[in-house]
Amino acid sequence: MEATISLRTGTAAGTLLSILPNLFSEDVLKTIILAALGATVSFTVSLLLKWIIKYKNK
């Protein structure tokens, strides 16, 4: 059975619309803040590890 674009779009829209009423604005804001914090920590740790490896290889 071949999935058409309208079937995929309908499934995605239905899933989104069924989840949307369960989201609260506080949860979305908290998720955005935690995602930004996680990305910042990940970037900082990767820079730190890169610096340590560069320092040890000298």
C-alpha distance matrix in Angstrom:
0.0 3.8 6.5 9.4 13.0 13.9 11.5 12.9 16.3 16.3 15.5 18.2 20.6 20.3 20.9 23.8 25.3 25.2 27.0 29.4 31.8 32.4 33.6 37.3 39.1 41.2 38.1 36.7 40.2 40.7 37.3 38.3 41.7 40.5 37.9 40.8 43.1 40.7 40.1 43.8 44.6 42.0 43.4 47.0 46.4 44.7 47.7 50.1 48.5 48.5 52.2 53.1 51.4 53.2 56.5 56.3 55.5 58.8
3.8 0.0 3.8 6.2 9.8 11.3 9.6 10.6 13.9 14.6 14.2 16.4 18.9 19.2 19.9 22.4 24.1 24.5 26.1 28.2 30.9 31.6 32.5 36.2 37.6 39.8 36.9 35.1 38.5 39.2 35.8 36.4 39.9 38.9 36.1 38.7 41.3 39.0 38.1 41.8 42.8 40.2 41.3 45.0 44.6 42.8 45.6 48.2 46.8 46.6 50.2 51.3 49.7 51.2 54.6 54.6 53.8 56.9
6.5 3.8 0.0 3.8 6.7 8.2 6.2 6.8 10.2 11.0 10.6 12.7 15.1 15.6 16.4 18.7 20.4 21.1 22.6 24.5 27.3 28.1 28.9 32.5 33.9 36.2 33.3 31.5 34.8 35.7 32.3 32.9 36.5 35.6 32.9 35.5 38.2 36.0 35.2 38.9 40.1 37.6 38.7 42.4 42.2 40.6 43.3 45.9 44.7 44.6 48.2 49.4 48.0 49.6 52.8 53.0 52.4 55.4
9.4 6.2 3.8 0.0 3.8 5.4 5.3 6.4 8.7 10.0 10.8 12.5 14.3 15.4 16.8 18.5 20.0 21.3 22.9 24.3 27.2 28.4 29.0 32.5 33.6 36.1 33.6 31.5 34.7 35.9 32.7 32.9 36.6 36.1 33.3 35.6 38.5 36.7 35.6 39.2 40.7 38.4 39.2 42.9 43.1 41.4 43.9 46.7 45.7 45.4 48.9 50.4 49.1 50.4 53.7 54.1 53.4 56.3
13.0 9.8 6.7 3.8 0.0 3.8 5.4 5.1 6.0 8.4 9.8 10.5 12.0 13.9 15.3 16.3 17.9 19.8 21.1 22.1 25.1 26.6 26.8 30.1 30.9 33.5 31.1 28.8 31.8 33.3 30.1 30.0 33.8 33.6 30.7 32.8 35.9 34.3 33.0 36.5 38.3 36.1 36.8 40.5 40.9 39.2 41.6 44.5 43.8 43.4 46.8 48.4 47.3 48.5 51.8 52.4 51.8 54.5
13.9 11.3 8.2 5.4 3.8 0.0 3.8 5.4 5.0 5.9 8.4 9.8 10.3 11.8 14.0 15.1 16.0 17.9 19.8 20.6 23.3 25.1 25.6 28.9 29.9 32.8 30.6 28.4 31.6 33.2 30.3 30.4 34.2 34.2 31.6 33.8 36.9 35.5 34.5 38.0 39.8 37.9 38.7 42.3 42.9 41.5 43.9 46.7 46.1 45.9 49.2 50.9 50.0 51.2 54.4 55.1 54.6 57.4
11.5 9.6 6.2 5.3 5.4 3.8 0.0 3.8 5.5 5.1 6.1 8.6 9.8 10.4 12.2 14.1 15.2 16.3 18.3 19.7 22.3 23.7 24.7 28.2 29.5 32.2 29.7 27.9 31.3 32.5 29.6 30.1 33.8 33.5 31.0 33.6 36.4 34.8 34.1 37.7 39.2 37.3 38.4 42.0 42.2 40.9 43.6 46.2 45.4 45.5 48.9 50.2 49.3 50.8 53.9 54.4 54.1 57.0
12.9 10.6 6.8 6.4 5.1 5.4 3.8 0.0 3.8 5.5 5.2 6.1 8.5 9.9 10.6 12.2 14.1 15.4 16.7 18.1 21.1 22.2 22.7 26.2 27.3 29.8 27.2 25.2 28.5 29.6 26.5 26.9 30.6 30.1 27.6 30.1 32.9 31.2 30.4 34.0 35.5 33.5 34.6 38.2 38.4 37.1 39.7 42.4 41.7 41.7 45.1 46.5 45.6 47.0 50.2 50.7 50.4 53.2
16.3 13.9 10.2 8.7 6.0 5.0 5.5 3.8 0.0 3.8 5.5 5.2 6.0 8.4 9.9 10.5 12.0 14.1 15.4 16.1 19.2 20.7 21.0 24.3 25.2 28.0 25.7 23.4 26.7 28.2 25.3 25.5 29.2 29.2 26.7 29.0 32.0 30.8 29.9 33.4 35.2 33.5 34.4 37.9 38.5 37.3 39.7 42.5 42.1 42.1 45.3 46.9 46.2 47.6 50.6 51.4 51.2 53.9
16.3 14.6 11.0 10.0 8.4 5.9 5.1 5.5 3.8 0.0 3.8 5.5 5.1 5.9 8.5 9.8 10.3 12.0 14.2 15.1 17.6 19.4 20.3 23.6 25.0 27.8 25.7 23.8 27.2 28.8 26.1 26.6 30.4 30.4 28.3 30.7 33.6 32.4 32.0 35.4 37.1 35.6 36.8 40.2 40.7 39.8 42.3 44.9 44.5 44.7 47.9 49.4 48.8 50.3 53.3 54.0 53.9 56.7
15.5 14.2 10.6 10.8 9.8 8.4 6.1 5.2 5.5 3.8 0.0 3.8 5.5 5.1 6.1 8.6 9.9 10.6 12.4 14.1 16.7 17.8 18.8 22.4 24.1 26.6 24.0 22.5 26.1 27.1 24.3 25.2 28.9 28.4 26.4 29.2 31.8 30.3 30.1 33.7 35.0 33.4 34.9 38.3 38.5 37.7 40.4 42.8 42.3 42.7 45.9 47.2 46.6 48.3 51.2 51.7 51.8 54.7
18.2 16.4 12.7 12.5 10.5 9.8 8.6 6.1 5.2 5.5 3.8 0.0 3.8 5.5 5.2 6.1 8.6 10.0 10.7 12.1 15.2 16.2 16.5 20.0 21.3 23.8 21.2 19.3 22.8 24.0 21.1 21.7 25.4 25.1 23.0 25.6 28.4 27.0 26.7 30.2 31.7 30.2 31.5 34.9 35.3 34.5 37.1 39.6 39.2 39.6 42.8 44.2 43.7 45.3 48.2 48.9 49.0 51.8
20.6 18.9 15.1 14.3 12.0 10.3 9.8 8.5 6.0 5.1 5.5 3.8 0.0 3.8 5.4 5.1 6.0 8.5 9.9 10.3 13.2 15.0 15.4 18.7 19.9 22.8 20.7 18.8 22.2 23.9 21.4 21.9 25.6 25.8 23.9 26.4 29.3 28.4 28.1 31.4 33.2 32.0 33.2 36.5 37.2 36.6 39.1 41.5 41.5 41.9 44.9 46.4 46.2 47.7 50.4 51.3 51.5 54.2
20.3 19.2 15.6 15.4 13.9 11.8 10.4 9.9 8.4 5.9 5.1 5.5 3.8 0.0 3.8 5.4 5.1 6.1 8.6 9.9 12.0 13.6 15.0 18.4 20.3 23.0 20.9 19.6 23.2 24.5 22.2 23.3 26.9 26.9 25.4 28.1 30.7 29.7 29.9 33.2 34.7 33.6 35.2 38.3 38.8 38.4 41.0 43.3 43.1 43.8 46.8 48.1 47.9 49.7 52.3 53.0 53.4 56.2
20.9 19.9 16.4 16.8 15.3 14.0 12.2 10.6 9.9 8.5 6.1 5.2 5.4 3.8 0.0 3.8 5.5 5.2 6.3 8.6 11.1 11.8 12.9 16.6 18.6 20.9 18.3 17.2 20.9 21.8 19.3 20.7 24.2 23.8 22.3 25.3 27.7 26.5 26.9 30.3 31.5 30.4 32.2 35.2 35.5 35.3 38.0 40.1 39.9 40.8 43.7 44.9 44.8 46.6 49.2 49.8 50.3 53.1
23.8 22.4 18.7 18.5 16.3 15.1 14.1 12.2 10.5 9.8 8.6 6.1 5.1 5.4 3.8 0.0 3.8 5.5 5.2 5.9 9.3 10.3 10.6 14.0 15.5 18.1 15.9 14.3 17.9 19.2 16.9 17.9 21.5 21.5 20.1 22.8 25.4 24.6 24.8 28.1 29.6 28.8 30.4 33.4 34.0 33.9 36.4 38.5 38.6 39.4 42.3 43.6 43.7 45.4 47.9 48.7 49.3 52.0
25.3 24.1 20.4 20.0 17.9 16.0 15.2 14.1 12.0 10.3 9.9 8.6 6.0 5.1 5.5 3.8 0.0 3.8 5.5 5.1 7.3 9.5 10.6 13.7 15.5 18.5 16.8 15.5 19.1 20.7 18.9 20.0 23.5 23.8 22.8 25.4 27.9 27.5 27.9 30.9 32.5 32.0 33.6 36.4 37.2 37.2 39.7 41.8 42.0 42.9 45.6 47.0 47.2 48.9 51.3 52.2 52.9 55.5
25.2 24.5 21.1 21.3 19.8 17.9 16.3 15.4 14.1 12.0 10.6 10.0 8.5 6.1 5.2 5.5 3.8 0.0 3.8 5.7 6.7 7.8 10.0 13.4 16.0 18.4 16.4 15.9 19.6 20.7 18.9 20.7 24.0 23.8 23.1 26.1 28.2 27.6 28.4 31.5 32.7 32.2 34.1 36.9 37.3 37.5 40.2 42.0 42.1 43.3 46.0 47.1 47.4 49.3 51.6 52.3 53.1 55.9
27.0 26.1 22.6 22.9 21.1 19.8 18.3 16.7 15.4 14.2 12.4 10.7 9.9 8.6 6.3 5.2 5.5 3.8 0.0 3.8 5.8 5.5 6.9 10.6 13.1 15.2 12.8 12.4 16.2 17.0 15.2 17.1 20.3 20.1 19.5 22.5 24.5 23.9 24.9 28.0 29.1 28.7 30.7 33.3 33.8 34.2 36.8 38.5 38.7 40.0 42.7 43.7 44.1 46.1 48.3 49.0 49.9 52.6
29.4 28.2 24.5 24.3 22.1 20.6 19.7 18.1 16.1 15.1 14.1 12.1 10.3 9.9 8.6 5.9 5.1 5.7 3.8 0.0 3.8 5.4 5.5 8.6 10.6 13.4 11.8 10.8 14.4 15.9 14.6 16.0 19.2 19.7 19.2 21.8 24.1 24.0 24.8 27.6 29.1 29.0 30.7 33.3 34.2 34.6 36.9 38.8 39.3 40.5 42.9 44.2 44.8 46.6 48.7 49.7 50.7 53.2
31.8 30.9 27.3 27.2 25.1 23.3 22.3 21.1 19.2 17.6 16.7 15.2 13.2 12.0 11.1 9.3 7.3 6.7 5.8 3.8 0.0 3.8 5.6 7.8 10.5 13.2 12.2 12.2 15.5 16.9 16.3 18.1 20.8 21.4 21.6 24.1 26.0 26.2 27.4 30.0 31.3 31.5 33.4 35.7 36.6 37.3 39.7 41.3 41.9 43.3 45.6 46.8 47.6 49.4 51.4 52.4 53.5 56.0
32.4 31.6 28.1 28.4 26.6 25.1 23.7 22.2 20.7 19.4 17.8 16.2 15.0 13.6 11.8 10.3 9.5 7.8 5.5 5.4 3.8 0.0 3.8 6.5 9.9 11.6 9.9 10.9 14.2 14.8 14.2 16.6 19.1 19.2 19.7 22.5 24.0 24.0 25.6 28.1 29.1 29.4 31.6 33.7 34.3 35.3 37.7 39.1 39.7 41.3 43.6 44.5 45.4 47.4 49.2 50.1 51.4 53.9
33.6 32.5 28.9 29.0 26.8 25.6 24.7 22.7 21.0 20.3 18.8 16.5 15.4 15.0 12.9 10.6 10.6 10.0 6.9 5.5 5.6 3.8 0.0 3.8 6.6 8.5 6.7 7.1 10.5 11.4 10.9 13.0 15.6 16.0 16.4 19.0 20.7 21.0 22.5 24.8 26.0 26.5 28.5 30.6 31.4 32.5 34.7 36.2 36.9 38.5 40.6 41.7 42.7 44.6 46.3 47.4 48.7 51.1
37.3 36.2 32.5 32.5 30.1 28.9 28.2 26.2 24.3 23.6 22.4 20.0 18.7 18.4 16.6 14.0 13.7 13.4 10.6 8.6 7.8 6.5 3.8 0.0 3.8 5.4 5.3 6.5 8.8 10.0 10.8 12.6 14.5 15.5 16.6 18.7 20.1 21.0 22.7 24.6 25.8 26.8 28.7 30.4 31.5 32.9 34.9 36.2 37.3 38.9 40.8 41.9 43.2 45.0 46.5 47.8 49.3 51.5
39.1 37.6 33.9 33.6 30.9 29.9 29.5 27.3 25.2 25.0 24.1 21.3 19.9 20.3 18.6 15.5 15.5 16.0 13.1 10.6 10.5 9.9 6.6 3.8 0.0 3.8 5.4 5.1 6.2 8.5 9.8 10.6 12.3 14.1 15.3 16.7 18.3 19.8 21.1 22.7 24.3 25.6 27.1 28.7 30.2 31.6 33.2 34.6 36.0 37.5 39.2 40.5 42.0 43.5 45.0 46.5 48.0 50.0
41.2 39.8 36.2 36.1 33.5 32.8 32.2 29.8 28.0 27.8 26.6 23.8 22.8 23.0 20.9 18.1 18.5 18.4 15.2 13.4 13.2 11.6 8.5 5.4 3.8 0.0 3.8 5.5 5.1 6.0 8.4 9.9 10.5 12.1 14.0 15.4 16.3 18.0 19.9 21.1 22.3 23.9 25.7 26.9 28.2 30.0 31.6 32.7 34.2 36.0 37.4 38.6 40.3 41.9 43.1 44.6 46.4 48.3
38.1 36.9 33.3 33.6 31.1 30.6 29.7 27.2 25.7 25.7 24.0 21.2 20.7 20.9 18.3 15.9 16.8 16.4 12.8 11.8 12.2 9.9 6.7 5.3 5.4 3.8 0.0 3.8 5.5 5.0 6.0 8.5 9.8 10.3 11.9 14.1 15.1 16.0 18.0 19.8 20.7 21.9 24.0 25.5 26.4 28.0 30.0 31.1 32.3 34.1 35.8 36.8 38.2 40.1 41.5 42.7 44.4 46.6
36.7 35.1 31.5 31.5 28.8 28.4 27.9 25.2 23.4 23.8 22.5 19.3 18.8 19.6 17.2 14.3 15.5 15.9 12.4 10.8 12.2 10.9 7.1 6.5 5.1 5.5 3.8 0.0 3.8 5.5 5.0 6.2 8.7 9.9 10.4 12.3 14.2 15.1 16.4 18.3 19.9 20.8 22.4 24.3 25.6 26.8 28.6 30.1 31.3 32.8 34.6 36.0 37.2 38.8 40.4 41.8 43.3 45.4
40.2 38.5 34.8 34.7 31.8 31.6 31.3 28.5 26.7 27.2 26.1 22.8 22.2 23.2 20.9 17.9 19.1 19.6 16.2 14.4 15.5 14.2 10.5 8.8 6.2 5.1 5.5 3.8 0.0 3.8 5.4 5.1 6.2 8.6 9.9 10.7 12.3 14.1 15.4 16.6 18.4 19.9 21.2 22.6 24.3 25.8 27.2 28.6 30.2 31.7 33.2 34.6 36.2 37.6 39.0 40.6 42.2 44.1
40.7 39.2 35.7 35.9 33.3 33.2 32.5 29.6 28.2 28.8 27.1 24.0 23.9 24.5 21.8 19.2 20.7 20.7 17.0 15.9 16.9 14.8 11.4 10.0 8.5 6.0 5.0 5.5 3.8 0.0 3.8 5.5 5.1 6.1 8.5 9.9 10.5 12.0 14.1 15.3 16.3 18.0 19.9 21.0 22.3 24.1 25.8 26.7 28.2 30.0 31.5 32.6 34.3 36.0 37.2 38.6 40.4 42.4
37.3 35.8 32.3 32.7 30.1 30.3 29.6 26.5 25.3 26.1 24.3 21.1 21.4 22.2 19.3 16.9 18.9 18.9 15.2 14.6 16.3 14.2 10.9 10.8 9.8 8.4 6.0 5.0 5.4 3.8 0.0 3.8 5.5 5.1 6.0 8.5 9.8 10.3 12.1 14.1 15.2 16.1 18.1 19.8 20.8 22.2 24.2 25.5 26.6 28.2 30.1 31.2 32.5 34.3 35.8 37.0 38.6 40.8
38.3 36.4 32.9 32.9 30.0 30.4 30.1 26.9 25.5 26.6 25.2 21.7 21.9 23.3 20.7 17.9 20.0 20.7 17.1 16.0 18.1 16.6 13.0 12.6 10.6 9.9 8.5 6.2 5.1 5.5 3.8 0.0 3.8 5.5 5.1 6.2 8.6 9.9 10.6 12.3 14.3 15.3 16.5 18.3 20.0 21.1 22.7 24.3 25.7 27.0 28.7 30.3 31.6 33.0 34.6 36.2 37.6 39.5
41.7 39.9 36.5 36.6 33.8 34.2 33.8 30.6 29.2 30.4 28.9 25.4 25.6 26.9 24.2 21.5 23.5 24.0 20.3 19.2 20.8 19.1 15.6 14.5 12.3 10.5 9.8 8.7 6.2 5.1 5.5 3.8 0.0 3.8 5.5 5.2 6.1 8.6 10.0 10.6 12.3 14.2 15.4 16.5 18.3 20.0 21.3 22.5 24.3 25.8 27.1 28.5 30.3 31.6 32.9 34.6 36.3 38.1
40.5 38.9 35.6 36.1 33.6 34.2 33.5 30.1 29.2 30.4 28.4 25.1 25.8 26.9 23.8 21.5 23.8 23.8 20.1 19.7 21.4 19.2 16.0 15.5 14.1 12.1 10.3 9.9 8.6 6.1 5.1 5.5 3.8 0.0 3.8 5.4 5.0 6.0 8.5 9.8 10.4 12.0 14.1 15.2 16.2 18.1 19.9 20.8 22.2 24.0 25.6 26.6 28.2 30.0 31.2 32.6 34.3 36.4
37.9 36.1 32.9 33.3 30.7 31.6 31.0 27.6 26.7 28.3 26.4 23.0 23.9 25.4 22.3 20.1 22.8 23.1 19.5 19.2 21.6 19.7 16.4 16.6 15.3 14.0 11.9 10.4 9.9 8.5 6.0 5.1 5.5 3.8 0.0 3.8 5.4 5.1 6.1 8.5 9.9 10.4 12.2 14.2 15.3 16.4 18.3 19.8 20.9 22.3 24.3 25.6 26.8 28.4 30.1 31.4 32.8 35.0
40.8 38.7 35.5 35.6 32.8 33.8 33.6 30.1 29.0 30.7 29.2 25.6 26.4 28.1 25.3 22.8 25.4 26.1 22.5 21.8 24.1 22.5 19.0 18.7 16.7 15.4 14.1 12.3 10.7 9.9 8.5 6.2 5.2 5.4 3.8 0.0 3.8 5.5 5.2 6.1 8.6 9.9 10.6 12.2 14.2 15.4 16.6 18.3 20.0 21.1 22.6 24.3 25.8 27.0 28.5 30.3 31.7 33.5
43.1 41.3 38.2 38.5 35.9 36.9 36.4 32.9 32.0 33.6 31.8 28.4 29.3 30.7 27.7 25.4 27.9 28.2 24.5 24.1 26.0 24.0 20.7 20.1 18.3 16.3 15.1 14.2 12.3 10.5 9.8 8.6 6.1 5.0 5.4 3.8 0.0 3.8 5.5 5.1 6.2 8.5 9.9 10.6 12.2 14.2 15.5 16.4 18.2 19.9 21.1 22.4 24.3 25.7 26.9 28.5 30.3 32.1
40.7 39.0 36.0 36.7 34.3 35.5 34.8 31.2 30.8 32.4 30.3 27.0 28.4 29.7 26.5 24.6 27.5 27.6 23.9 24.0 26.2 24.0 21.0 21.0 19.8 18.0 16.0 15.1 14.1 12.0 10.3 9.9 8.6 6.0 5.1 5.5 3.8 0.0 3.8 5.4 5.2 6.0 8.5 9.9 10.5 12.1 14.2 15.2 16.3 18.1 19.9 20.9 22.3 24.1 25.5 26.8 28.4 30.6
40.1 38.1 35.2 35.6 33.0 34.5 34.1 30.4 29.9 32.0 30.1 26.7 28.1 29.9 26.9 24.8 27.9 28.4 24.9 24.8 27.4 25.6 22.5 22.7 21.1 19.9 18.0 16.4 15.4 14.1 12.1 10.6 10.0 8.5 6.1 5.2 5.5 3.8 0.0 3.8 5.5 5.1 6.1 8.5 9.9 10.5 12.3 14.2 15.3 16.4 18.3 19.9 21.1 22.4 24.2 25.7 27.0 29.0
43.8 41.8 38.9 39.2 36.5 38.0 37.7 34.0 33.4 35.4 33.7 30.2 31.4 33.2 30.3 28.1 30.9 31.5 28.0 27.6 30.0 28.1 24.8 24.6 22.7 21.1 19.8 18.3 16.6 15.3 14.1 12.3 10.6 9.8 8.5 6.1 5.1 5.4 3.8 0.0 3.8 5.5 5.2 6.1 8.6 9.9 10.7 12.2 14.3 15.4 16.6 18.3 20.0 21.1 22.5 24.4 25.9 27.5
44.6 42.8 40.1 40.7 38.3 39.8 39.2 35.5 35.2 37.1 35.0 31.7 33.2 34.7 31.5 29.6 32.5 32.7 29.1 29.1 31.3 29.1 26.0 25.8 24.3 22.3 20.7 19.9 18.4 16.3 15.2 14.3 12.3 10.4 9.9 8.6 6.2 5.2 5.5 3.8 0.0 3.8 5.5 5.1 6.1 8.5 9.9 10.4 12.1 14.1 15.3 16.3 18.2 19.8 20.9 22.3 24.2 26.1
42.0 40.2 37.6 38.4 36.1 37.9 37.3 33.5 33.5 35.6 33.4 30.2 32.0 33.6 30.4 28.8 32.0 32.2 28.7 29.0 31.5 29.4 26.5 26.8 25.6 23.9 21.9 20.8 19.9 18.0 16.1 15.3 14.2 12.0 10.4 9.9 8.5 6.0 5.1 5.5 3.8 0.0 3.8 5.5 5.2 6.1 8.7 9.9 10.5 12.2 14.2 15.3 16.4 18.2 19.8 21.0 22.5 24.7
43.4 41.3 38.7 39.2 36.8 38.7 38.4 34.6 34.4 36.8 34.9 31.5 33.2 35.2 32.2 30.4 33.6 34.1 30.7 30.7 33.4 31.6 28.5 28.7 27.1 25.7 24.0 22.4 21.2 19.9 18.1 16.5 15.4 14.1 12.2 10.6 9.9 8.5 6.1 5.2 5.5 3.8 0.0 3.8 5.5 5.2 6.2 8.6 10.0 10.5 12.4 14.3 15.4 16.5 18.3 20.1 21.2 23.1
47.0 45.0 42.4 42.9 40.5 42.3 42.0 38.2 37.9 40.2 38.3 34.9 36.5 38.3 35.2 33.4 36.4 36.9 33.3 33.3 35.7 33.7 30.6 30.4 28.7 26.9 25.5 24.3 22.6 21.0 19.8 18.3 16.5 15.2 14.2 12.2 10.6 9.9 8.5 6.1 5.1 5.5 3.8 0.0 3.8 5.5 5.2 6.1 8.6 9.9 10.6 12.3 14.3 15.3 16.4 18.4 20.1 21.6
46.4 44.6 42.2 43.1 40.9 42.9 42.2 38.4 38.5 40.7 38.5 35.3 37.2 38.8 35.5 34.0 37.2 37.3 33.8 34.2 36.6 34.3 31.4 31.5 30.2 28.2 26.4 25.6 24.3 22.3 20.8 20.0 18.3 16.2 15.3 14.2 12.2 10.5 9.9 8.6 6.1 5.2 5.5 3.8 0.0 3.8 5.4 5.0 6.1 8.5 9.7 10.4 12.2 14.0 15.1 16.3 18.2 20.2
44.7 42.8 40.6 41.4 39.2 41.5 40.9 37.1 37.3 39.8 37.7 34.5 36.6 38.4 35.3 33.9 37.2 37.5 34.2 34.6 37.3 35.3 32.5 32.9 31.6 30.0 28.0 26.8 25.8 24.1 22.2 21.1 20.0 18.1 16.4 15.4 14.2 12.1 10.5 9.9 8.5 6.1 5.2 5.5 3.8 0.0 3.8 5.4 5.1 6.1 8.6 9.8 10.5 12.1 14.1 15.3 16.5 18.7
47.7 45.6 43.3 43.9 41.6 43.9 43.6 39.7 39.7 42.3 40.4 37.1 39.1 41.0 38.0 36.4 39.7 40.2 36.8 36.9 39.7 37.7 34.7 34.9 33.2 31.6 30.0 28.6 27.2 25.8 24.2 22.7 21.3 19.9 18.3 16.6 15.5 14.2 12.3 10.7 9.9 8.7 6.2 5.2 5.4 3.8 0.0 3.8 5.5 5.0 6.1 8.6 9.9 10.5 12.2 14.3 15.4 16.9
50.1 48.2 45.9 46.7 44.5 46.7 46.2 42.4 42.5 44.9 42.8 39.6 41.5 43.3 40.1 38.5 41.8 42.0 38.5 38.8 41.3 39.1 36.2 36.2 34.6 32.7 31.1 30.1 28.6 26.7 25.5 24.3 22.5 20.8 19.8 18.3 16.4 15.2 14.2 12.2 10.4 9.9 8.6 6.1 5.0 5.4 3.8 0.0 3.8 5.4 5.1 6.2 8.7 9.9 10.5 12.3 14.3 15.8
48.5 46.8 44.7 45.7 43.8 46.1 45.4 41.7 42.1 44.5 42.3 39.2 41.5 43.1 39.9 38.6 42.0 42.1 38.7 39.3 41.9 39.7 36.9 37.3 36.0 34.2 32.3 31.3 30.2 28.2 26.6 25.7 24.3 22.2 20.9 20.0 18.2 16.3 15.3 14.3 12.1 10.5 10.0 8.6 6.1 5.1 5.5 3.8 0.0 3.8 5.4 5.0 6.1 8.5 9.7 10.5 12.2 14.5
48.5 46.6 44.6 45.4 43.4 45.9 45.5 41.7 42.1 44.7 42.7 39.6 41.9 43.8 40.8 39.4 42.9 43.3 40.0 40.5 43.3 41.3 38.5 38.9 37.5 36.0 34.1 32.8 31.7 30.0 28.2 27.0 25.8 24.0 22.3 21.1 19.9 18.1 16.4 15.4 14.1 12.2 10.5 9.9 8.5 6.1 5.0 5.4 3.8 0.0 3.8 5.5 5.2 6.1 8.5 10.0 10.7 12.7
52.2 50.2 48.2 48.9 46.8 49.2 48.9 45.1 45.3 47.9 45.9 42.8 44.9 46.8 43.7 42.3 45.6 46.0 42.7 42.9 45.6 43.6 40.6 40.8 39.2 37.4 35.8 34.6 33.2 31.5 30.1 28.7 27.1 25.6 24.3 22.6 21.1 19.9 18.3 16.6 15.3 14.2 12.4 10.6 9.7 8.6 6.1 5.1 5.4 3.8 0.0 3.8 5.5 5.1 6.0 8.6 10.0 11.0
53.1 51.3 49.4 50.4 48.4 50.9 50.2 46.5 46.9 49.4 47.2 44.2 46.4 48.1 44.9 43.6 47.0 47.1 43.7 44.2 46.8 44.5 41.7 41.9 40.5 38.6 36.8 36.0 34.6 32.6 31.2 30.3 28.5 26.6 25.6 24.3 22.4 20.9 19.9 18.3 16.3 15.3 14.3 12.3 10.4 9.8 8.6 6.2 5.0 5.5 3.8 0.0 3.8 5.4 5.1 6.1 8.6 10.2
51.4 49.7 48.0 49.1 47.3 50.0 49.3 45.6 46.2 48.8 46.6 43.7 46.2 47.9 44.8 43.7 47.2 47.4 44.1 44.8 47.6 45.4 42.7 43.2 42.0 40.3 38.2 37.2 36.2 34.3 32.5 31.6 30.3 28.2 26.8 25.8 24.3 22.3 21.1 20.0 18.2 16.4 15.4 14.3 12.2 10.5 9.9 8.7 6.1 5.2 5.5 3.8 0.0 3.8 5.4 5.2 6.1 8.9
53.2 51.2 49.6 50.4 48.5 51.2 50.8 47.0 47.6 50.3 48.3 45.3 47.7 49.7 46.6 45.4 48.9 49.3 46.1 46.6 49.4 47.4 44.6 45.0 43.5 41.9 40.1 38.8 37.6 36.0 34.3 33.0 31.6 30.0 28.4 27.0 25.7 24.1 22.4 21.1 19.8 18.2 16.5 15.3 14.0 12.1 10.5 9.9 8.5 6.1 5.1 5.4 3.8 0.0 3.8 5.6 5.3 6.7
56.5 54.6 52.8 53.7 51.8 54.4 53.9 50.2 50.6 53.3 51.2 48.2 50.4 52.3 49.2 47.9 51.3 51.6 48.3 48.7 51.4 49.2 46.3 46.5 45.0 43.1 41.5 40.4 39.0 37.2 35.8 34.6 32.9 31.2 30.1 28.5 26.9 25.5 24.2 22.5 20.9 19.8 18.3 16.4 15.1 14.1 12.2 10.5 9.7 8.5 6.0 5.1 5.4 3.8 0.0 3.8 5.6 5.6
56.3 54.6 53.0 54.1 52.4 55.1 54.4 50.7 51.4 54.0 51.7 48.9 51.3 53.0 49.8 48.7 52.2 52.3 49.0 49.7 52.4 50.1 47.4 47.8 46.5 44.6 42.7 41.8 40.6 38.6 37.0 36.2 34.6 32.6 31.4 30.3 28.5 26.8 25.7 24.4 22.3 21.0 20.1 18.4 16.3 15.3 14.3 12.3 10.5 10.0 8.6 6.1 5.2 5.6 3.8 0.0 3.8 5.5
55.5 53.8 52.4 53.4 51.8 54.6 54.1 50.4 51.2 53.9 51.8 49.0 51.5 53.4 50.3 49.3 52.9 53.1 49.9 50.7 53.5 51.4 48.7 49.3 48.0 46.4 44.4 43.3 42.2 40.4 38.6 37.6 36.3 34.3 32.8 31.7 30.3 28.4 27.0 25.9 24.2 22.5 21.2 20.1 18.2 16.5 15.4 14.3 12.2 10.7 10.0 8.6 6.1 5.3 5.6 3.8 0.0 3.8
58.8 56.9 55.4 56.3 54.5 57.4 57.0 53.2 53.9 56.7 54.7 51.8 54.2 56.2 53.1 52.0 55.5 55.9 52.6 53.2 56.0 53.9 51.1 51.5 50.0 48.3 46.6 45.4 44.1 42.4 40.8 39.5 38.1 36.4 35.0 33.5 32.1 30.6 29.0 27.5 26.1 24.7 23.1 21.6 20.2 18.7 16.9 15.8 14.5 12.7 11.0 10.2 8.9 6.7 5.6 5.5 3.8 0.0
